[in-house]
Amino acid sequence: MVREFVRPEHGSSPRLVCPYHQWTYALDGRLIAARDMGSEFDKSQHGLKSVHCASVGGYIWVCLGAVAPDFEPIRRHIEPYFLPHKLHQTKIAFESTIIEQANGSWSGRITANASLRANHPELIRTFPEDPTATDGEDAASNPKTAAKWAHWESIGLPSRFHLAASSQYRTVRTPLLEGR
């Protein structure tokens, strides 16, 4: 399954290696090397777990459940949201690797990244502050949002808030502030 989502232009590898711990896995998920674990360590008990994966519109979707719900209704609903943007045809404009000096704990970095307002103020300024502009069914009561949705839907872009009958997923196209 790993091979299905690997892009050929990024090369290939006969195994997956954790850059931090150097644990090494075969592409089928078996742990084949775990440094400094001692002779009593049973590698067969520490392989990667299988997950359910699907790809829609250039995004990879993952379900961690033992039994995945049927993804096809979700696929049929969300594909029209993604297809007009042709995300599957996008190219990487820039890549970089950041090596950080840390004390072995991820908590500091995760906490810093958790705040969109602090780390990406240019992005957060594009979202309306009026909660009705993006808040599900109430968004239809916002005249600017309703006008955007009407325009987008007239040109074939699904936009209005939708909550699945199962409550398992919801979609909405959120208008951004103009002139920012």
Beta strands, then each sheet from edge to edge (+ up, - down):
strand 1: 15-17
strand 2: 24-26
strand 3: 31-33
strand 4: 52-56
strand 5: 59-63
strand 6: 162-163
strand 7: 170-171
sheet 1: 1+ 2- 3+
sheet 2: 4+ 5-
sheet 3: 6+ 7-
end
